Amino acid sequence: MGRKVRTAVIGGVFAVMVGGAGYGAYNVLSAVTDDGGSGGSDRVRSGPPVGSEIEETSTAFLTAWQEGRSGPAAALTDNAAGAEPVLTSFGTTAHLKDVRITPSKATGATVPFTVKATVSFGGKSRPLSYRSELTVVRGRTTGRALVDWRPSVVHPRLVAGDTLITGEAASPPIEAVDRDGTVLTEDRYPSLGPILDELRAKYGAAAGGSPGIELAVKHRAEGSADTTLLTLAEGRKGTLRTTLSARVQAAAEKAVAGYDESSVVAVKPSTGEVLAVANHRADGFNAAFLGTRAPGSTMKIISAAALIDAGLTTADGPATCPPEAVWQSQTFHNLKGMAPNLDATLSESFARSCNTAFVKFADDVRPDTLTKEAQDRFGLGRDNWKTGIPSFDGSVPASGGPDTAANLIGQGQVQLNPLNMASVTATAMTGRFRQPVLVSPKLDDRELATARGLPGATVSQLRAMMNRTATSGTAAQVMAGLGGSVGAKTGSAEVDGRSRSDSWFTGYRDDVAAAAMTQDGGHGVDAAGPIVASVLRAGG
């Protein structure tokens, strides 16, 4: 070997340093390749890796990566084929040099480390520094101690299929501003980061900017915006006006920060403009716009509208609430502790969120009743929303069997997200479906989705039921203290294999409608409810 790797171990903290001619990397690699055994034994080890194996494997991997030997580094992982292209891109397409990787003390089998390097391209250079971590596991067939391969080992912003690339930016930079001209930045509004990337990818050129030189994550998913990691040369920013409200966005950011795996969207019912979108998730996913989850009892807004529009009942008409209801051999129950009421009206069962009252109507609806109501009245499920960034516009499929009943209470095959539910609430308020937008369609002449909306009589009944829910029903405690014209609906959606349900809540106050979802959050009032109330309070 032409270079020497010297490993210092001091108080359990070991540092990798590149020096003169070779010794350490060979010995460490040999020890790991021999499976940590003695005397050349063929015995395959089992159980979690021990401390010496964790140190040896992580040191050998980080040393090989630091020296640009992507093949040997990949061979020290449990997925060499997946690791090698990413490790190779580090020194090739990413144009990183003078790499120095310094591990810290291991916590169990996990080793944190710091990467420092220089990014050089087109005569421009800038230092790069970040932290990441790796975990050492036992190989399933060989018994070797290996690095558990994940692209995030190389950089925490990488996921499967991503690569690092340095060059002229794919899109010019933008300065996104809110509806009043306030500048929106990721530093001030953290969950807007991925959304600003998407806006830049689509509207950077239209906004009038020019690209700079950047180190970025190139995502595999078609249409996904690059994620900028470091700017070597600034491009010229173009100004992009959004429909967001900095004040409501700030409230949304603060609200979701209190609940893990939470998302919220606020819209202006009179226009369809999105006022806020915030996510607090470990994976950085924009679940507010792209999530696909069962909405639980918030779906009863659409179900109630369908029952009224079909002439099956009215807000003051019968909707009996028995302790249980059976549909095609599947038994449905209400929330624990809910007293039955065999004389209940639809308004009362809606406000109490009685599942069995809605399930009892499964005999009277067709498998496509909810589908047509969702599509024709609320604009859902046609895959034609054009908000300005990628979004999912809901799915309410025509489902037979037990799902005919389950769909009525937001379980079964129904899939929605907070954007969809905020729009549903806005439509229920105004009677008119206005497709949500984050950027004005005038900027790119895109055609927005349309739907018939709701009859006036249906709107007045929905508003009355939602107001009752907000003032004396399941949402009353959360909505207490909010003045003006208010309404709400709570929801909790059971998820297979999980002991806690997803928490859902949607509500309106004057000309603001908001909806939130917290995975594993429990009942609607436990997590999603406080988030929505905070946003509505700020929007008033």
DAZI-V876571 format. One record per residue. N is the residue number from 1. RES is the residue in one letter. PSI is psi in whole degrees, 0 to 359 (NA if undefined). Layout:
n=[N & N]
res=[RES & RES]
psi=[PSI & PSI]
This chain:
n=[1 & 2 & 3 & 4 & 5 & 6 & 7 & 8 & 9 & 10 & 11 & 12 & 13 & 14 & 15 & 16 & 17 & 18 & 19 & 20 & 21 & 22 & 23 & 24 & 25 & 26 & 27 & 28 & 29 & 30 & 31 & 32 & 33 & 34 & 35 & 36 & 37 & 38 & 39 & 40 & 41 & 42 & 43 & 44 & 45 & 46 & 47 & 48 & 49 & 50 & 51 & 52 & 53 & 54 & 55 & 56 & 57 & 58 & 59 & 60 & 61 & 62 & 63 & 64 & 65 & 66 & 67 & 68 & 69 & 70 & 71 & 72 & 73 & 74 & 75 & 76 & 77 & 78 & 79 & 80 & 81 & 82 & 83 & 84 & 85 & 86 & 87 & 88 & 89 & 90 & 91 & 92 & 93 & 94 & 95 & 96 & 97 & 98 & 99 & 100 & 101 & 102 & 103 & 104 & 105 & 106 & 107 & 108 & 109 & 110 & 111 & 112 & 113 & 114 & 115 & 116 & 117 & 118 & 119 & 120 & 121 & 122 & 123 & 124 & 125 & 126 & 127 & 128 & 129 & 130 & 131 & 132 & 133 & 134 & 135 & 136 & 137 & 138 & 139 & 140 & 141 & 142 & 143 & 144 & 145 & 146 & 147 & 148 & 149 & 150 & 151 & 152 & 153 & 154 & 155 & 156 & 157 & 158 & 159 & 160 & 161 & 162 & 163 & 164 & 165 & 166 & 167 & 168 & 169 & 170 & 171 & 172 & 173 & 174 & 175 & 176 & 177 & 178 & 179 & 180 & 181 & 182 & 183 & 184 & 185 & 186 & 187 & 188 & 189 & 190 & 191 & 192 & 193 & 194 & 195 & 196 & 197 & 198 & 199 & 200 & 201 & 202 & 203 & 204 & 205 & 206 & 207 & 208 & 209 & 210 & 211 & 212 & 213 & 214 & 215 & 216 & 217 & 218 & 219 & 220 & 221 & 222 & 223 & 224 & 225 & 226 & 227 & 228 & 229 & 230 & 231 & 232 & 233 & 234 & 235 & 236 & 237 & 238 & 239 & 240 & 241 & 242 & 243 & 244 & 245 & 246 & 247 & 248 & 249 & 250 & 251 & 252 & 253 & 254 & 255 & 256 & 257 & 258 & 259 & 260 & 261 & 262 & 263 & 264 & 265 & 266 & 267 & 268 & 269 & 270 & 271 & 272 & 273 & 274 & 275 & 276 & 277 & 278 & 279 & 280 & 281 & 282 & 283 & 284 & 285 & 286 & 287 & 288 & 289 & 290 & 291 & 292 & 293 & 294 & 295 & 296 & 297 & 298 & 299 & 300 & 301 & 302 & 303 & 304 & 305 & 306 & 307 & 308 & 309 & 310 & 311 & 312 & 313 & 314 & 315 & 316 & 317 & 318 & 319 & 320 & 321 & 322 & 323 & 324 & 325 & 326 & 327 & 328 & 329 & 330 & 331 & 332 & 333 & 334 & 335 & 336 & 337 & 338 & 339 & 340 & 341 & 342 & 343 & 344 & 345 & 346 & 347 & 348 & 349 & 350 & 351 & 352 & 353 & 354 & 355 & 356 & 357 & 358 & 359 & 360 & 361 & 362 & 363 & 364 & 365 & 366 & 367 & 368 & 369 & 370 & 371 & 372 & 373 & 374 & 375 & 376 & 377 & 378 & 379 & 380 & 381 & 382 & 383 & 384 & 385 & 386 & 387 & 388 & 389 & 390 & 391 & 392 & 393 & 394 & 395 & 396 & 397 & 398 & 399 & 400 & 401 & 402 & 403 & 404 & 405 & 406 & 407 & 408 & 409 & 410 & 411 & 412 & 413 & 414 & 415 & 416 & 417 & 418 & 419 & 420 & 421 & 422 & 423 & 424 & 425 & 426 & 427 & 428 & 429 & 430 & 431 & 432 & 433 & 434 & 435 & 436 & 437 & 438 & 439 & 440 & 441 & 442 & 443 & 444 & 445 & 446 & 447 & 448 & 449 & 450 & 451 & 452 & 453 & 454 & 455 & 456 & 457 & 458 & 459 & 460 & 461 & 462 & 463 & 464 & 465 & 466 & 467 & 468 & 469 & 470 & 471 & 472 & 473 & 474 & 475 & 476 & 477 & 478 & 479 & 480 & 481 & 482 & 483 & 484 & 485 & 486 & 487 & 488 & 489 & 490 & 491 & 492 & 493 & 494 & 495 & 496 & 497 & 498 & 499 & 500 & 501 & 502 & 503 & 504 & 505 & 506 & 507 & 508 & 509 & 510 & 511 & 512 & 513 & 514 & 515 & 516 & 517 & 518 & 519 & 520 & 521 & 522 & 523 & 524 & 525 & 526 & 527 & 528 & 529 & 530 & 531 & 532 & 533 & 534 & 535 & 536 & 537 & 538 & 539 & 540]
res=[M & G & R & K & V & R & T & A & V & I & G & G & V & F & A & V & M & V & G & G & A & G & Y & G & A & Y & N & V & L & S & A & V & T & D & D & G & G & S & G & G & S & D & R & V & R & S & G & P & P & V & G & S & E & I & E & E & T & S & T & A & F & L & T & A & W & Q & E & G & R & S & G & P & A & A & A & L & T & D & N & A & A & G & A & E & P & V & L & T & S & F & G & T & T & A & H & L & K & D & V & R & I & T & P & S & K & A & T & G & A & T & V & P & F & T & V & K & A & T & V & S & F & G & G & K & S & R & P & L & S & Y & R & S & E & L & T & V & V & R & G & R & T & T & G & R & A & L & V & D & W & R & P & S & V & V & H & P & R & L & V & A & G & D & T & L & I & T & G & E & A & A & S & P & P & I & E & A & V & D & R & D & G & T & V & L & T & E & D & R & Y & P & S & L & G & P & I & L & D & E & L & R & A & K & Y & G & A & A & A & G & G & S & P & G & I & E & L & A & V & K & H & R & A & E & G & S & A & D & T & T & L & L & T & L & A & E & G & R & K & G & T & L & R & T & T & L & S & A & R & V & Q & A & A & A & E & K & A & V & A & G & Y & D & E & S & S & V & V & A & V & K & P & S & T & G & E & V & L & A & V & A & N & H & R & A & D & G & F & N & A & A & F & L & G & T & R & A & P & G & S & T & M & K & I & I & S & A & A & A & L & I & D & A & G & L & T & T & A & D & G & P & A & T & C & P & P & E & A & V & W & Q & S & Q & T & F & H & N & L & K & G & M & A & P & N & L & D & A & T & L & S & E & S & F & A & R & S & C & N & T & A & F & V & K & F & A & D & D & V & R & P & D & T & L & T & K & E & A & Q & D & R & F & G & L & G & R & D & N & W & K & T & G & I & P & S & F & D & G & S & V & P & A & S & G & G & P & D & T & A & A & N & L & I & G & Q & G & Q & V & Q & L & N & P & L & N & M & A & S & V & T & A & T & A & M & T & G & R & F & R & Q & P & V & L & V & S & P & K & L & D & D & R & E & L & A & T & A & R & G & L & P & G & A & T & V & S & Q & L & R & A & M & M & N & R & T & A & T & S & G & T & A & A & Q & V & M & A & G & L & G & G & S & V & G & A & K & T & G & S & A & E & V & D & G & R & S & R & S & D & S & W & F & T & G & Y & R & D & D & V & A & A & A & A & M & T & Q & D & G & G & H & G & V & D & A & A & G & P & I & V & A & S & V & L & R & A & G & G]
psi=[145 & 343 & 151 & 138 & 123 & 129 & 123 & 131 & 114 & 113 & 34 & 355 & 123 & 139 & 138 & 126 & 140 & 130 & 225 & 247 & 163 & 139 & 297 & 314 & 322 & 312 & 317 & 315 & 319 & 317 & 319 & 319 & 326 & 6 & 24 & 8 & 180 & 147 & 24 & 22 & 145 & 5 & 132 & 121 & 157 & 172 & 171 & 148 & 144 & 172 & 316 & 322 & 318 & 316 & 314 & 314 & 313 & 320 & 315 & 317 & 311 & 326 & 312 & 318 & 315 & 323 & 1 & 15 & 80 & 326 & 304 & 323 & 316 & 325 & 342 & 9 & 170 & 10 & 75 & 321 & 323 & 329 & 321 & 314 & 322 & 316 & 323 & 320 & 336 & 319 & 353 & 275 & 333 & 343 & 49 & 134 & 175 & 48 & 134 & 122 & 125 & 109 & 157 & 182 & 134 & 146 & 103 & 234 & 6 & 130 & 110 & 155 & 161 & 134 & 128 & 135 & 175 & 130 & 123 & 129 & 134 & 35 & 3 & 140 & 144 & 146 & 149 & 135 & 135 & 167 & 146 & 189 & 159 & 160 & 135 & 131 & 171 & 125 & 135 & 323 & 324 & 337 & 3 & 153 & 121 & 157 & 127 & 107 & 126 & 138 & 333 & 345 & 317 & 320 & 135 & 346 & 358 & 139 & 177 & 131 & 350 & 155 & 161 & 139 & 138 & 132 & 195 & 133 & 146 & 331 & 150 & 151 & 157 & 157 & 98 & 136 & 157 & 186 & 339 & 7 & 2 & 132 & 135 & 119 & 156 & 327 & 319 & 328 & 82 & 321 & 354 & 351 & 300 & 329 & 319 & 324 & 316 & 318 & 320 & 316 & 322 & 324 & 4 & 313 & 317 & 333 & 351 & 13 & 180 & 143 & 152 & 199 & 130 & 152 & 127 & 160 & 122 & 116 & 145 & 323 & 130 & 131 & 355 & 137 & 146 & 151 & 114 & 130 & 326 & 136 & 120 & 323 & 123 & 135 & 179 & 124 & 140 & 150 & 129 & 117 & 131 & 175 & 356 & 154 & 119 & 322 & 314 & 323 & 318 & 320 & 322 & 318 & 314 & 322 & 313 & 336 & 340 & 355 & 119 & 148 & 46 & 151 & 148 & 148 & 138 & 137 & 162 & 106 & 328 & 343 & 338 & 2 & 136 & 124 & 332 & 147 & 123 & 144 & 140 & 89 & 147 & 330 & 357 & 7 & 139 & 70 & 338 & 323 & 332 & 356 & 152 & 90 & 153 & 131 & 0 & 213 & 351 & 337 & 340 & 344 & 311 & 318 & 316 & 318 & 319 & 318 & 320 & 314 & 329 & 358 & 19 & 334 & 181 & 175 & 324 & 5 & 176 & 140 & 72 & 144 & 81 & 168 & 333 & 160 & 140 & 131 & 118 & 53 & 2 & 130 & 130 & 143 & 167 & 175 & 146 & 133 & 353 & 122 & 138 & 155 & 104 & 357 & 15 & 148 & 169 & 320 & 317 & 317 & 326 & 311 & 327 & 351 & 52 & 114 & 315 & 331 & 320 & 321 & 326 & 339 & 359 & 332 & 335 & 346 & 158 & 162 & 334 & 7 & 310 & 323 & 312 & 320 & 315 & 318 & 308 & 325 & 320 & 358 & 19 & 154 & 18 & 2 & 44 & 15 & 141 & 82 & 339 & 337 & 167 & 137 & 159 & 129 & 26 & 161 & 120 & 78 & 156 & 112 & 127 & 187 & 207 & 334 & 340 & 317 & 316 & 323 & 327 & 335 & 22 & 24 & 213 & 235 & 359 & 136 & 123 & 178 & 174 & 325 & 312 & 314 & 326 & 321 & 319 & 315 & 319 & 320 & 319 & 327 & 315 & 339 & 353 & 130 & 121 & 112 & 128 & 142 & 145 & 335 & 139 & 136 & 346 & 336 & 324 & 12 & 32 & 148 & 125 & 156 & 152 & 161 & 163 & 331 & 193 & 148 & 152 & 321 & 323 & 319 & 313 & 323 & 318 & 318 & 321 & 319 & 320 & 324 & 319 & 320 & 322 & 334 & 331 & 2 & 209 & 340 & 3 & 317 & 319 & 321 & 357 & 135 & 350 & 118 & 183 & 195 & 117 & 157 & 160 & 167 & 132 & 163 & 147 & 133 & 123 & 141 & 130 & 134 & 3 & 140 & 334 & 146 & 165 & 138 & 127 & 148 & 138 & 146 & 170 & 155 & 113 & 238 & 38 & 129 & 138 & 150 & 146 & 156 & 135 & 115 & 136 & 29 & 353 & 217 & 164 & 324 & 350 & 322 & 300 & 323 & 307 & 327 & 310 & 317 & 320 & 319 & 317 & 324 & 320 & 331 & 350 & NA]
